[in-house]
Amino acid sequence: MDDLLPITAILYKMMPAILGIVLISVGGWVLTTWLRVKSGYPLDDASSKAPYPRSDPETGERVKLLTQENAQLRAEIGALKDRLATVERIVTDGTCGLDREIEGLRGPAN
């Protein structure tokens, strides 16, 4: 019976340290979960998968629409780049060169 007394005394002395480690661990978990929710990340279950996967048809349709809009905007940007290059060429060319091009487009003089 006397052998158990020193062990329990040691455990009682270690109890605040053990409790502190547990509280820090739980607090860290709560903090990281709060940060993930605040940042918009989905919460994971134990298998690192989102508990509510977003694979509904509405999401697929939304991705299709965004892809189409992206392609349209890219085409529009390409056209704008071409027009801007033409405007830059007109502005930077001398007036003589521009006059010659215009006359060349009109055809031979009558």
Backbone torsions as a table, in degrees:
resi	resn	phi	psi	omega
1	MET	NA	-32.7	180.0
2	ASP	-70.5	-23.6	178.9
3	ASP	-69.0	-30.7	-178.7
4	LEU	-75.1	-27.1	-177.5
5	LEU	-61.3	-46.3	178.2
6	PRO	-65.7	-33.6	-179.6
7	ILE	-67.4	-44.7	179.3
8	THR	-66.9	-34.2	177.5
9	ALA	-65.0	-40.1	177.9
10	ILE	-65.3	-42.6	179.0
11	LEU	-63.2	-41.0	178.3
12	TYR	-65.1	-34.1	177.9
13	LYS	-72.0	-32.6	-179.0
14	MET	-83.9	-13.1	-175.6
15	MET	-57.3	-44.1	178.1
16	PRO	-62.7	-36.6	178.9
17	ALA	-67.3	-44.0	179.3
18	ILE	-63.7	-44.6	179.1
19	LEU	-63.4	-38.8	177.5
20	GLY	-63.2	-44.1	179.0
21	ILE	-62.6	-42.0	179.3
22	VAL	-64.4	-44.8	-179.9
23	LEU	-64.7	-39.6	177.9
24	ILE	-65.6	-40.7	179.8
25	SER	-64.4	-47.4	-179.8
26	VAL	-65.4	-41.4	178.3
27	GLY	-62.0	-39.9	177.3
28	GLY	-64.6	-40.6	178.0
29	TRP	-63.7	-44.2	179.2
30	VAL	-63.2	-42.2	-179.9
31	LEU	-62.9	-46.6	-179.9
32	THR	-65.8	-36.9	177.5
33	THR	-65.1	-42.6	178.7
34	TRP	-62.3	-42.4	179.5
35	LEU	-64.6	-38.5	178.9
36	ARG	-65.8	-42.3	179.6
37	VAL	-66.5	-43.2	-179.4
38	LYS	-63.0	-36.0	-178.4
39	SER	-83.5	-6.9	176.8
40	GLY	91.4	9.2	177.0
41	TYR	-77.9	144.4	178.4
42	PRO	-73.7	148.7	176.3
43	LEU	-77.3	145.7	-178.7
44	ASP	-104.7	153.8	170.6
45	ASP	-91.7	-167.6	-174.7
46	ALA	-64.8	-23.2	-178.1
47	SER	-96.6	18.1	178.6
48	SER	60.3	29.9	174.5
49	LYS	-114.6	147.7	178.6
50	ALA	-63.8	132.0	-178.0
51	PRO	-66.7	-25.0	178.0
52	TYR	-124.7	81.7	-177.5
53	PRO	-64.3	145.2	-177.7
54	ARG	-101.4	76.7	178.8
55	SER	-120.9	34.3	179.6
56	ASP	-79.3	161.1	-177.5
57	PRO	-62.2	-29.6	-179.8
58	GLU	-63.1	-39.3	179.3
59	THR	-67.0	-41.0	177.6
60	GLY	-62.2	-42.2	178.5
61	GLU	-65.1	-38.9	178.8
62	ARG	-62.8	-40.9	178.2
63	VAL	-63.9	-41.0	178.3
64	LYS	-60.9	-46.0	-179.1
65	LEU	-63.8	-41.2	179.0
66	LEU	-66.6	-35.4	177.7
67	THR	-66.0	-43.0	178.0
68	GLN	-64.0	-43.9	179.6
69	GLU	-63.0	-38.3	178.1
70	ASN	-61.8	-43.4	179.4
71	ALA	-64.2	-41.4	178.6
72	GLN	-63.2	-44.0	-179.6
73	LEU	-66.0	-36.3	177.5
74	ARG	-65.4	-40.5	178.0
75	ALA	-64.9	-41.1	179.1
76	GLU	-64.9	-39.9	178.1
77	ILE	-65.0	-39.6	177.5
78	GLY	-60.9	-43.5	178.7
79	ALA	-64.6	-40.8	179.1
80	LEU	-65.0	-36.0	177.2
81	LYS	-64.0	-42.3	178.2
82	ASP	-62.7	-44.6	179.3
83	ARG	-64.2	-40.3	179.3
84	LEU	-65.0	-39.1	177.7
85	ALA	-62.6	-39.6	178.0
86	THR	-64.8	-43.8	179.4
87	VAL	-64.2	-41.2	178.2
88	GLU	-62.6	-40.5	179.5
89	ARG	-64.9	-40.9	179.7
90	ILE	-65.0	-42.5	-176.8
91	VAL	-70.3	-38.1	-175.4
92	THR	-84.9	-22.8	178.2
93	ASP	-70.8	152.6	174.7
94	GLY	-70.4	160.1	-179.0
95	THR	-67.3	-29.0	179.6
96	CYS	-65.3	-43.6	-179.9
97	GLY	-64.0	-39.3	179.3
98	LEU	-66.9	-41.6	178.0
99	ASP	-61.1	-42.4	-179.8
100	ARG	-63.4	-41.0	179.5
101	GLU	-64.9	-42.1	179.5
102	ILE	-63.8	-44.3	178.4
103	GLU	-65.4	-35.0	178.7
104	GLY	-67.7	-32.6	178.0
105	LEU	-73.7	-28.2	-179.8
106	ARG	-72.2	-23.4	179.3
107	GLY	102.7	-177.3	-179.0
108	PRO	-66.4	145.8	-178.9
109	ALA	-70.2	139.3	178.6
110	ASN	-94.9	NA	NA
